[in-house]
Amino acid sequence: MKYTVLALICSVFLLTSCSSDDSKTGGEQGDNPAVIAAVRVQIPGGDRIFYLGAYDKFPSTLDYKTMTEIGPGATIYSYGEHPYVWSGSASTLTKYNVSNDMKISSADALSLAGTGVSGTFGPPAFVSETEAYFFALNDGKIIKFNPTTMSITETIAVTPLPFSNDAAIKTSTYSSYVTSAGKIILPVAANPTDYNKFLQYAQIAVFDRASKTVNYVNDSRMSMGYFTFAKGNDGSLYYRPSRETAISLDYSTVKGNPTTSGLLKVNPNGTFDTNFFVDLKTALNAHSVNVVAYVHGDKALAQYHDNTFTPPAKPADWLNVKTKFALVDLKTLKTEPFTSFEQYGTVFSAGTIDGVEYYGNFTPPAGGKFYLLKQKGATDFEVVSETVGSSLIFAGRLR
């Protein structure tokens, strides 16, 4: 996996990320070490303005007033020497340069207008400095482009994502993961409006770059999960539970479905590991598992409703019910409470640097502050920076 991108799960407390490998080193824009941080500022009227800063190392304080304004509605991430900003509303990807003296300037832009893609899709998957892809699978299209020239090189027709245009089921993909086996894998999720139609299998979309085809791979050991993987600190990818499926089961008449609380491992060749499966609901004695944030060593961090949970009468109130968090040992199934993030409030993964996950918080407890956090273990997190007048959304390395 060669790119870094932000993704959020809006839950009571947490958390998660799209997958990435460390950015490559190089000297196109400069040879000095460079890390970047992006923050968002809430302004009157409810809009959010995004800012980007570059540093030789993260400072103790990240002040948006010293950063470069990117604008509203931005998804910020990086690959190689460059930060990239994706505007879904404008269907435009903008590349930025960072000089040796950490000055940020826009370099070039790529527009997907006119490509015939209409659905919602996530940021691109970068393979190299000259090869990257956007996946509009509900339209049955993949847009290949050259990140160096910022030009579209090919539009690839593939099998559309099943049920993506079925309003009762609404399958989708968002995050893409480039693997060592020459595949790009996208976990498939669903957000049913008909709770009886949640899909009773896990699914991934696997793009083979050589044959230019997409294959949809199912696993019947669990019901449909989330559209990002949980990452192991060893680089492993895990298909994980989805709160949308857990909600569906609570308000449906379906019986005998595969667990909605499973955890599967995904191989680099685009198959599910047949030798790995954990039912977290059993391990936690839970009513349901909403998500798994990460796997560190043999321990997975799970957010769940315990077995005393009673679904509220209105599905809209389901997300407002307080959840619990615990670490589950994936070998022994022993559990332990998790409290490391309680002082920070709502926490999410903001990026991977040198193989280490970094986190930000965007709704701290009353009187709390906003931070950039570095993960040092399954329960150990270090404050790297405090953000001033803003909340962190992304951290990455350029060189």
C-alpha positions in Angstrom: 0.0 0.0 0.0 1.6 3.2 -1.1 -0.7 6.1 -0.2 -2.1 7.7 2.8 -5.6 9.0 3.2 -7.9 10.1 6.0 -11.1 8.3 6.8 -13.4 8.9 9.8 -15.8 6.8 11.8 -18.1 9.1 13.7 -18.7 7.1 16.8 -18.8 8.0 20.5 -15.0 7.9 20.7 -13.3 6.5 17.7 -11.4 6.1 15.0 -10.0 4.5 11.9 -7.9 4.8 8.9 -7.4 3.7 5.3 -4.3 1.7 4.8 -0.9 3.1 3.7 2.7 2.2 3.5 5.3 4.7 4.3 5.8 7.4 1.7 8.9 7.0 -0.4 12.0 9.2 0.0 13.3 11.2 -2.8 14.5 14.6 -3.9 12.1 16.0 -6.5 11.1 19.0 -4.5 13.8 18.8 -1.8 16.1 16.5 0.1 15.4 17.8 3.6 13.2 15.5 5.8 9.6 16.7 5.6 6.4 15.8 7.4 3.0 17.4 6.9 0.0 18.0 9.1 -3.5 19.1 8.0 -6.1 20.7 10.3 -9.6 22.0 10.0 -11.1 25.2 11.5 -14.8 25.6 12.2 -16.0 29.0 11.1 -19.3 30.9 11.8 -22.1 29.4 9.8 -20.9 25.8 10.2 -18.3 25.7 7.4 -14.9 24.1 7.9 -11.8 25.5 6.4 -8.7 23.2 5.9 -5.1 24.2 6.4 -1.8 22.4 5.5 1.6 22.8 7.1 5.0 21.2 6.3 7.8 20.8 8.9 11.2 19.0 9.2 9.6 17.5 12.3 6.3 18.0 14.0 6.4 21.1 16.3 5.0 21.0 19.8 2.2 23.3 18.6 0.4 23.2 15.3 -1.1 26.7 14.7 -3.3 27.0 11.6 -2.4 30.7 11.3 1.1 29.7 10.1 -0.2 27.1 7.7 -1.4 27.3 4.0 -5.1 27.6 3.6 -6.5 24.8 1.3 -10.2 25.8 1.5 -13.4 24.0 2.4 -14.5 20.4 1.6 -11.0 19.0 1.2 -9.7 15.4 1.6 -5.9 15.7 2.2 -3.4 12.9 1.9 0.1 12.3 0.4 2.2 10.2 -1.9 5.9 10.4 -2.5 7.1 14.0 -2.4 3.6 15.6 -2.7 0.5 16.4 -0.7 -2.7 15.9 -2.7 -6.1 17.4 -2.1 -9.3 15.8 -3.4 -12.4 17.8 -3.8 -15.3 15.4 -4.4 -17.8 18.2 -5.1 -15.6 19.6 -7.9 -14.2 16.1 -8.9 -10.8 17.6 -8.9 -7.5 16.4 -7.5 -4.8 19.0 -6.8 -1.1 18.3 -6.3 1.1 20.5 -4.1 4.8 21.0 -3.9 6.8 21.4 -0.7 10.2 23.1 -1.0 13.3 22.6 1.2 12.3 25.6 3.3 8.8 24.0 3.8 6.9 26.4 1.6 3.7 24.9 0.1 2.5 25.8 -3.4 -0.1 24.3 -5.8 1.5 22.4 -8.7 -1.1 21.0 -10.9 -4.7 19.7 -11.0 -6.6 16.8 -12.5 -10.3 17.0 -13.3 -12.6 14.0 -13.6 -15.3 16.1 -15.2 -16.2 14.6 -18.6 -15.1 11.0 -17.7 -18.7 9.9 -17.2 -18.4 8.9 -13.6 -21.3 9.9 -11.5 -21.3 7.9 -8.2 -19.6 8.5 -4.9 -16.1 7.2 -4.7 -13.0 7.7 -2.6 -9.5 9.1 -3.2 -7.1 7.4 -5.6 -4.8 4.4 -5.1 -1.2 5.3 -6.0 1.0 2.5 -7.4 4.0 4.6 -8.5 4.9 8.1 -9.6 3.4 7.5 -13.0 0.5 5.1 -12.2 -2.6 5.7 -10.0 -6.3 4.8 -10.1 -9.7 6.2 -9.2 -12.4 3.6 -8.6 -16.0 4.4 -9.6 -17.2 0.9 -9.3 -20.9 1.7 -9.1 -20.5 3.1 -12.6 -18.3 0.1 -13.6 -15.3 2.5 -14.4 -11.7 2.8 -13.2 -9.9 6.0 -14.2 -6.1 5.5 -14.6 -3.9 8.6 -14.4 -0.3 9.7 -14.3 0.5 11.5 -11.0 3.6 13.1 -12.5 1.8 14.7 -15.5 -1.6 14.8 -13.7 -3.2 13.5 -16.8 -5.8 10.7 -17.4 -4.2 7.8 -19.3 -7.1 5.3 -19.6 -10.7 4.7 -18.7 -11.2 1.0 -17.9 -14.6 -0.6 -18.1 -15.1 -3.3 -15.4 -18.0 -5.2 -13.9 -20.1 -2.7 -11.8 -20.3 -3.2 -8.0 -23.4 -5.4 -7.4 -26.3 -3.7 -5.6 -24.6 -0.3 -5.6 -27.6 1.3 -7.4 -30.1 -0.7 -5.4 -31.6 1.9 -2.9 -32.6 -0.9 -0.5 -29.1 -2.2 -0.2 -26.6 0.5 -1.4 -23.3 -1.2 -1.5 -20.2 1.1 -1.8 -16.4 1.2 -1.8 -14.3 4.0 -0.6 -10.7 3.0 0.4 -8.3 1.1 -1.9 -5.2 -0.8 -0.8 -2.3 -1.6 -3.1 -0.7 -4.9 -2.2 2.6 -6.6 -2.9 0.9 -9.1 -5.2 0.0 -6.5 -7.8 -3.6 -6.2 -6.7 -5.6 -3.3 -5.5 -8.2 -4.3 -3.0 -11.3 -2.4 -1.9 -13.5 -3.6 1.0 -17.2 -3.4 0.1 -19.8 -2.1 2.6 -23.6 -1.5 2.5 -25.9 1.0 4.1 -29.4 -0.6 3.6 -32.6 1.4 3.7 -34.5 -1.9 3.9 -33.1 -3.5 7.1 -34.1 -7.0 5.9 -31.8 -6.7 2.9 -28.4 -6.4 4.6 -26.0 -8.7 2.7 -25.1 -11.9 4.5 -21.5 -12.2 3.3 -18.3 -10.3 3.5 -17.1 -8.9 0.2 -14.0 -7.3 -1.3 -13.4 -5.9 -4.8 -10.1 -7.1 -6.3 -8.6 -5.2 -9.2 -5.9 -7.0 -11.2 -3.7 -4.4 -12.8 -2.3 -6.9 -15.4 -5.6 -8.1 -16.7 -7.5 -4.8 -16.0 -10.4 -6.7 -14.4 -12.3 -6.5 -11.1 -13.4 -9.7 -9.3 -15.8 -9.5 -6.4 -14.8 -12.0 -3.7 -17.2 -13.2 -1.0 -16.9 -14.9 2.3 -19.9 -16.4 4.1 -18.4 -16.5 7.5 -19.7 -13.1 8.4 -22.2 -10.5 7.2 -21.2 -7.4 5.2 -18.7 -5.2 7.0 -17.1 -1.8 6.7 -15.6 0.1 3.7 -12.1 0.4 5.2 -9.9 -2.3 6.6 -8.5 -2.5 10.1 -4.8 -2.5 9.9 -2.3 -4.6 11.8 0.9 -3.0 12.9 2.6 -5.7 10.9 0.9 -4.5 7.7 -1.9 -7.1 7.8 -5.4 -6.1 6.5 -8.6 -7.2 8.3 -12.1 -7.0 7.0 -14.1 -5.8 10.0 -17.6 -5.3 11.3 -19.9 -2.5 10.3 -22.3 -0.6 12.5 -24.7 -0.2 9.5 -25.0 -4.0 9.4 -25.4 -4.2 13.2 -28.2 -1.6 13.0 -29.9 -3.5 10.2 -30.0 -6.8 12.2 -31.4 -5.0 15.2 -34.4 -3.8 13.2 -34.9 -6.6 10.7 -36.8 -9.9 10.8 -33.8 -11.9 9.4 -32.8 -15.0 11.4 -29.9 -17.4 11.1 -27.5 -14.9 9.3 -23.7 -15.2 9.7 -22.4 -13.1 12.5 -22.2 -9.3 12.0 -19.3 -9.2 14.4 -16.7 -11.2 12.6 -13.1 -10.4 11.8 -11.4 -11.8 8.6 -7.9 -11.5 7.4 -7.3 -10.5 3.7 -4.3 -11.9 1.8 -2.3 -9.7 -0.6 -3.5 -11.7 -3.6 -7.1 -10.7 -3.0 -8.4 -13.8 -1.1 -9.7 -14.2 2.4 -7.4 -16.2 4.7 -9.3 -19.5 5.3 -7.3 -20.2 8.4 -8.3 -17.0 10.2 -11.7 -16.1 11.7 -12.7 -14.5 15.0 -16.3 -13.9 16.2 -15.8 -10.9 18.4 -19.3 -11.0 19.7 -18.6 -14.4 21.3 -15.3 -13.2 22.8 -16.9 -10.0 24.3 -20.3 -11.6 25.2 -21.6 -8.6 23.3 -25.0 -7.7 21.8 -23.1 -6.4 18.7 -19.7 -5.1 17.6 -19.8 -1.8 15.8 -16.2 -1.6 14.5 -12.6 -2.8 15.1 -10.2 0.2 15.1 -6.9 -1.6 14.7 -4.9 -4.7 15.4 -1.7 -4.3 17.3 0.3 -7.5 17.8 -2.4 -10.1 18.6 -4.8 -7.6 20.1 -7.8 -6.0 18.3 -9.5 -2.9 19.6 -13.3 -3.3 19.4 -16.2 -0.9 20.0 -19.4 -2.7 21.0 -22.7 -2.8 22.8 -22.7 -5.3 25.7 -25.3 -8.0 26.2 -27.6 -5.7 28.3 -28.2 -3.4 25.2 -31.8 -3.0 24.0 -32.2 -1.4 20.6 -34.2 1.9 21.0 -37.5 2.1 19.3 -36.2 4.5 16.6 -33.2 3.4 14.6 -32.1 7.1 14.5 -31.4 6.8 18.2 -29.2 3.7 17.9 -26.0 5.6 17.4 -26.6 7.8 20.4 -26.4 4.9 22.9 -23.1 4.8 24.7 -20.8 2.0 23.6 -17.9 0.2 25.3 -14.4 -0.5 24.2 -12.1 -3.5 24.8 -9.0 -5.2 23.5 -9.5 -8.8 22.3 -6.6 -11.2 22.1 -7.1 -12.8 18.7 -5.4 -16.0 19.8 -6.8 -16.6 23.3 -10.0 -14.5 22.9 -9.3 -13.0 26.3 -10.5 -9.4 26.7 -9.4 -6.4 28.6 -11.0 -2.9 29.1 -9.6 -0.1 27.0 -9.4 3.4 28.4 -6.4 5.0 26.7 -8.5 7.5 24.7 -11.0 8.6 27.3 -9.1 11.8 28.1 -9.1 12.7 24.4 -12.8 12.1 23.4 -13.5 11.1 19.8 -10.3 9.8 18.2 -9.5 8.7 14.7 -6.5 7.5 12.8 -4.9 10.4 10.8 -2.1 8.7 9.0 0.8 6.2 9.0 4.4 7.4 9.3 7.4 5.0 9.2 5.0 2.1 10.0 3.5 3.9 13.0 -0.1 5.1 13.3 -0.9 8.7 14.3 -4.2 9.8 15.7 -6.1 13.0 16.1 -9.2 13.9 18.3 -12.0 16.1 17.1 -14.5 16.2 20.0 -12.5 16.2 23.3 -14.2 16.1 26.6 -15.4 19.4 28.1 -12.4 21.6 28.6 -10.2 19.2 26.6 -7.7 20.1 23.9 -6.9 18.8 20.4 -3.8 16.8 19.8 -1.7 14.8 17.4 -1.1 11.4 19.0 1.5 8.7 18.2 0.8 5.0 18.9 3.5 3.2 20.8 1.6 0.0 21.7 -1.8 -1.6 21.9 -2.7 0.8 24.8 0.1 3.3 24.7 -0.2 6.7 23.0 2.1 9.8 23.1 1.1 13.4 22.6 3.3 14.7 19.7 1.7 18.1 19.1 -1.2 20.3 20.4 -3.3 22.0 17.7 -4.4 25.6 18.3 -7.8 26.8 17.2 -8.3 23.7 15.1 -8.5 19.9 15.0 -6.1 17.6 13.3 -7.3 15.6 10.3 -4.1 14.2 8.6 -0.4 13.5 9.3 2.1 12.1 6.8 5.7 12.0 5.7 6.9 13.3 2.3 10.6 12.5 2.5 
